[in-house]
């Protein structure tokens, strides 16, 4: 018997709100860690829609996650860091969910996320915020004060799959190109040396890149949780606005802009779309092992346990770097 009134309320919320969760998971490594994530989230009322990077062998992931509630997306794309691939992969999963489901939360996680609250606590947060969507939204000038112009006005060229092997070039007939002419010319020669053809380069930069009109650019942390009604509206917008999608195929790190801009735009005319901050905690102030954001280790355990009740997920974790932190979280939550 539960004596504490707070615990009793939480249990009531848990059983009342044990609603369906549609987890969208984009992953590219560590099949065993992905399986651990799925098992930690499986409350018998969840489905998992998993996109594995097209450059990765999917067989090891399928081998450890052969369950009727796990669906591997067959329409896979290459997810090169900072390119449109991650957004396209998520669109593919969202479209699949919109066409095959009728209800539930739609929660986007990476394969390196992990729940830092137990099932009861997670359900309580979702129950108390039914009708809301969790996504960080702010004008790009606030989110990316020194980067937003290059993100929105420059074309991104990616010669390889290495994380930071990319170049940003503005339209050739713009003040941005002329102001830094020597540097931009050097970038063009570097792209040529890496196998990008002159025709490919100029087919883009001969045009001035302009953000789609009548929609304000917004940004924020990548990861979100949408109610099913909002997810369907986002999918409908994407289908109806191919020019917006095409524009962002040249955007650098579009996962921090694409969905945020769409949802903020929809909010302007649809008061039913209500927003709260993301459920996922990411630490950008710490870096380790050459990683940004930080890969959490056992040293970060106290920090994670002190997160607000609405931060029910955290990233990122890497079992190849430190699996002890996952053991500590499991024992605690």
N, C-alpha and C positions, 0 to 999 in steps of 0.2 A: 504494500500500500504506500502511495506517495503522500508524504505529510506536508512538504513545503508547497505553498500556494503557487510560487513561481514555477516550480517543476510541474505542478498539476496543469497549469495553463499551457506550458510548453508541450506536454503530452497530448492535451486536447487538440492543440494546433497540429501536432504531428499526425494524428489519426484523421483529423478533419481535412488536412491540406495535402495528404499524400497523393498529390496530383502527378500527372505524367510529366516526365522530363525527357526532352529530346536533346541529347548531348551531341553537338557538332564538334568533332575532334580532328584537328589537322596535325599529322605526325610525320616524322621522317627517320626516326631512329629508335633504338631501345625497345624492341617488341615486349620484353618482359616488364619493363616499366610501364608501358601502355596498358598491358593486361592488369597490372597492379592498380592503375588509375581507374580502369573500368570496374574492377571488383570493389574498390573502395566506394564507388558511387552507385553501385547497383542496389537499389532498394526494392526491387521486384515491381517497380512501376516506372522504369526508365528504359529508353531505347538509345542505342549508341550508333551514330552515323559517322563513320571514320573515313577520312581521306588520307591515303598514304602517297607521299611524293612519288610522281611517276618515274623518277630516276632510281627508286629504291625497290628492291625485290619485295613484293607484298606477301610472299609465301610464309615467311617466319611470323608475320603478324596474324595471318589467318590461322596458322597452326595453334597459336596460344589463345585465340579469341573466337573459337568455333562455337558460338552460342546463338540461339534463335533471336535474341534481343540485340545482337550486334550485326550491323550492316556495313559492309565495305563498299564504298562508292566506286563504281567501275569506270566512270568518266574522270580519269585521273589526269592531272596536269603537272608540269614541272614547277616546283615552288623554289625559285631562286630568291635569296634574301633581297628584300627591297623592291622586287619586281611585282607585276600584277598577278603572278601565279597564285599567291596565297589568297588574294581576293577572289580570283576565278574559281579556285578550289572550293572556297566557302560558298560562293554563289551556286555551284553545282550541288552541294549538299543541301543548301536552303531550298533550292528548286525541288529536289527529291522529296524533302520533308513536306513542302507545301502541296505537292501532288499526291502524297500517300497518307497524310495525317489530317486530323480535324481538331486537335486540341493539344494543350500542354505548353510548358515553358520550352524555349529553344535557347540552349546555352552553349556558347562557343568557347571551347578550351583548346589549348595546344596539348600535344602529347607530353609536355614537360610541366604541366600544371598539376596541382594536387589539392584535394579538399583539406582545409585546416580547421573545419568545424565538423562535428558529428552529424549524422543524418537528421536527428531531431532538431538541432540548431539550424541546419540548412532549410528544413521544411518550414520552421517557424518564420524565418526571414521571408521566404517565398509567400507564405500564407498571409503574413502581415502586409505584404506589398502587392497583392493580387491586383492586376490592372495596370501596374507600372512596368517600365522597361529599364534595365540597368545598363547604362552606357555613358561614358564620359563625353560631354559635348561642350566645346568652347570655340569661339572664333579663332581662326588659324593664327591671327596676329598675337593672340594670348598664348596659345599652345606652342607655337613655333616662332618666337619673336625674331630669330635671326635666320631661319631657314625657309619660311613659308613662300617667299617669292621664288626661290629656286625650285621648290617642290612643285609650284603651280605654273610657273612661266618657262621652265627649262625642260627640254626633252632628256629623258634618261636612256643611255646606251649601256648595255651590259655584255661585255665581250665573253665572259666566262661565268661559271657557277661559284667562283670564289666570293666570299661574303662582301668584301669591299672593292671588288673589281668592277667599277662602274664610272661613267662620266656623265656630267650634266652640261648640256649645250643649249643656249637660247636660240631663238630664230635669228638667222644671219642678217636680216634687215631690221634689227632692233638696236636700241641704245645699249642694251646689256651685252650684245655681241661686240659692238664697236668699242665699248669702254674697256673691255679686257681682250682686245683683239689678239695679242701675242699668245696669251694663255689659251684662248679658244682654238687658235690655229694649231697650237701644240697638241691639244686634246684630239683634234681631227687626225693629225699624223699618228698619234698613239693608237687611235681606233683602227686606222688603216693597217698599222703594224700588227694588230691583233686579229685581223681577218674581217673586219667590218668594211664593206665596200663603200666607195664614195657615193654610189647611187643610193644606197640605204641611208647614209648620213644626210645627204642633201634632199632626199625625198621628204624628210621631216623638217630640217631646219630652214628650208626655203619658205616655210610658213611661220608666221608669228603665233606662238602658242597662247591662247586665251581661255580662261576658265568659262565654262558654259554660263550664259547669261541667266538672270532671274533665279539664281540659286546661290546662296551665300556659302562660301567654303568654310566648313567647320572641321575640327579635329579632336583627337583624344586618344586614350589608350585603346589598343586593338580589341581587347576581349569584351564581350557583351552577353547579356541575357535578355531575350525579347519574348513577350507573350506571343501566342500563335497568331493572333489577329494582326499584330504589328509586322511579324515576319512575312505574312502573306502580302501586306501592303508594300513592303520593301521589294519583294520579288516582283510584284506587279509594276512598280516604278522602274526597276531594272529592265524588264521586258519592253516597256514603253519608251525608254529613253536610251536608245543605243548610242547616240552621240555622247552622252555623259559617260557611258562605259568605255567607249573608244578613247575619249580624252584621257581617262585615268590609266589607260594602258601605257602611257608615256610618263606617268607620274612616278616620282621616287618615293618609295615606302607608302604606297596608297592605302594599305590596311589601316593607317592612322588617320585617313581622311575620307575614304570612299563611303562607308556606311554611316559615319558620323554626319557627313553632309546631307545624305539622303534623309536620314531620320530627322535631323533638325528642320529640313525643308518640309517634310510631311507634317511636323508639329505645327507649322505656321497656319495650316488650314484645317487640321484635324485635332480638336481638343481632347479626343479620346486617347491620344498617344501621350502618355505622361512619363516623365524621365526622372530617374535617380542615378547616382554615380555607380560605376562598375562594381561588381561583386569580387573582382580579382585584384589582389595586391601584387604590385610589381615594385621592386626596389631598384631605381635607376641611379642611386647615389653610391652604391657599392659595385665594384667590378672585381672579378677574379677569374683566373684561368683564361684571360683575354675575352671574357664574356661581358656583354652589356645588353640587358640588365644582368644583375648578379645571379650567379648560380648559388642557391642556398646550401649551406652545409650545417653540420651540427652546431656550429658556433652561432648560427642565426636562430636557434630554437626558441630562445626567450622572446626575441622580437616577434616571431610568428605567433607565439601563444598569446601575446598581448594585443593582437590586432582587434579592431572594433568588431562587434558582432555581425556587421553587414559585410565584412570581408571574409567570405566563406571559402574562397579559393586563393591560392598564391602561385606565383611562378617566378623564376623557373628552377626546376630540380633536374639533376642528372645523376642517375644511379651509378654511372661510370666514374663520376667525380666523388660523390659521397652519398651512399645509400642509407647511412646511419640516421640522417635527418628524417627520412621517410619512416624508419622504424620508430623514432621518437614521437613523431606526429601520430602514428597509428596507436601507440600505447596511450597517448593522451586523449585522443578524440574518438 
